[in-house]
């Protein structure tokens, strides 16, 4: 239960601290007094989206702290243990928000994220207001409500489904490794065979592309190369060329080599130079003789380069990677061929487990339908006491068979729709199509009356869901609140005197001017003040008769 709430610098609230009763708490006040601000504060500390406009004008930071009393074996406490946060039966949540948008969240002194906060508070408080009516209009949420009614039996079947689905995923992963089902495997084999043949037929080797590019470069520049080689040959070998000059120089040095060792060394060096130049001349001549433009060779080189580049785009950045891809493709191909028998065996296992999942889906449907019958009957009876005497309520289940069932969800294969009729002679139609606002308020209250012992929530917050009703129905609504609050704490914002009279703790929210500023204040009402508030809500003059009527209202809920 929510034991204490501390609010500082939220909208018009400068500072407020409330200590709630464990049963039925009612908040009332004039329109615009700040009741919604108080609920916004609660939603904020429970984990709703932070909005810096909540920070009181002129202040830099807003703070909300909520203190809950919980059973140490509750779902909220278990979630805290998962986060390594200790609790001795108290969960204290503090959330701050600054004008610059920064904030902080702590649970029992430990910093947590917003998602961690929500995972805890979803097991503490259920907030219902006029906007929350839409929850029950969503068919997915209707299934969640029904499962809440089904309780442990439903959860056991869903746990079995989850275990089977986990095994199913493992089998499918093994089948995928073996190439999938028969058709998938054949497709993969065809692709691998094509890839293997394409690379093998290319017959490439490492470094080939660079060699081809070099040859392509020579072919493209044959004329330039031939011209340069011929010029070199002429310079070296023609009459009067370099070799003739070196021969003459050699002759002169040989004539004086006997006079000095220095001259002899020069002659030897020149002899070597002549021999090297002569060799270069012969090589240049051979190169020149071998140079010619071969169009077919040029075309072959171009095609080969194009082929290898095409393989690079598909299989790897260079020849080494392409050849590695070929090796892997051969291995995969062999594994797929060898794995056909294993895959067939796994597919039989998959068929068997799909059958088991389908059986569990049918079992879950049967359990849900059984829960739905009792649930609809109980809600219908509640609605009759809430002044909808001709109410009819059923849960419609969509049909499915083994071929159309959803065999991939631990939620089963059911699709449900809440069907409702408020008036005699009117056919049942989807809840979202026929229910009015006032009827929806009472319908939600009837549902919550049935859920109070099964969802584990310790606190319900109702934001004016009694709007639009009065008289006898208002008293019945108040009685329902009292009934729920015997096992689940209630915080209700209400304008109904009957609801206020039924409260075990009453809070009055009002505005007050201090030092030129408007402030929202909250005070807990004593018995006399509670009578005053009920008189105000009835719209009566504060007379002895009006007060006597208020006392009678209060006394009527004490029995």
Beta strands, then each sheet from edge to edge (+ up, - down):
strand 1: 2-10
strand 2: 13-19
strand 3: 24-29
strand 4: 61-69
strand 5: 90-98
strand 6: 103-107
strand 7: 110-111
strand 8: 125-129
strand 9: 392-397
strand 10: 416-421
strand 11: 429-430
strand 12: 459-463
strand 13: 489-493
strand 14: 505-514
strand 15: 517-524
sheet 1: 2+ 1- 4+ 5- 6+ 7-
sheet 2: 8+ 12+ 13+ 3+ 14+ 15-
sheet 3: 9+ 10- 11+
end
